[in-house]
């Protein structure tokens, strides 16, 4: 009598960022536990998901997570690759597959890419910026590495809610924008709060010898916003959407240059 095939148990976790729940499926309980810890606060108890990703774990091997990311689109599928993972995603079928080792950095990169693609069609984006909520309003603090994103997050007063110190999640809503918390961390290595608020202003950071705020005109604001957006795919349609998103944003949200010293008093100017 033939032996019955052993059924492999599957485990799932739903990671909800920016109101978009993504279910990650694995056969490895240790990898599941790692995901639950890595995305604590963003794990949803709701089993419904916008997309499903099956993770195939590879044996440990040398991989370079700092290698360039390749994101291409063919026949309705997105293909994503870096030195430490390969993934494909079919939005119409709401399914994808990731091949990686058991580490949190690869899945983190895939989630960022997927969310940028989802947001692009909706006029939203991920931004290299810290963000926080104060008095019911959200504020973005954007800049290249070393501009002061982590410093602004570290100096935030007790009544401010930190959304992130590294990657902000911006969604277009009605006539304005909403900023959401993310688990994408920078130097603070602290997950943002899983909450959101209407966006009041974008501050472009520059460190200096005094605290001052200067308005940034539309064209310059748009260029600097585009320079800080996360964008992975060299796709003409997506490039158009990203450009349009930047133009729409700077017409609806005030943009300022914030020159500041590393002193908590800078937050007295944020409003």
Buried (B, 14 or more C-beta within 10 A) or exposed (E): EEEEEEEEEEBBBBBBBBEBBBBBBBBBEEBBEBBEEBBEEBBBEEEEBBBBBBBEBBEEEEBEBEEEBEBBBEEEBBEBBBEBBBBBBBBEEBBBBBBBBBBBBBBBBBBBBBBBBBBBEEBBBBBBBBBBBBEEBBBBBBBEEEBBBBBBBBBBEEEBBBBBBBBBBBBBBEEEBBBBBBBBBBEBEBBBBBEBBBBBBBBBBBBEEEBBBEEBEEEBBBEBBBEBBBBBBEBEEBBEBBEEBBBBBBEEBEBBBBBBEEEEEBBEEBE
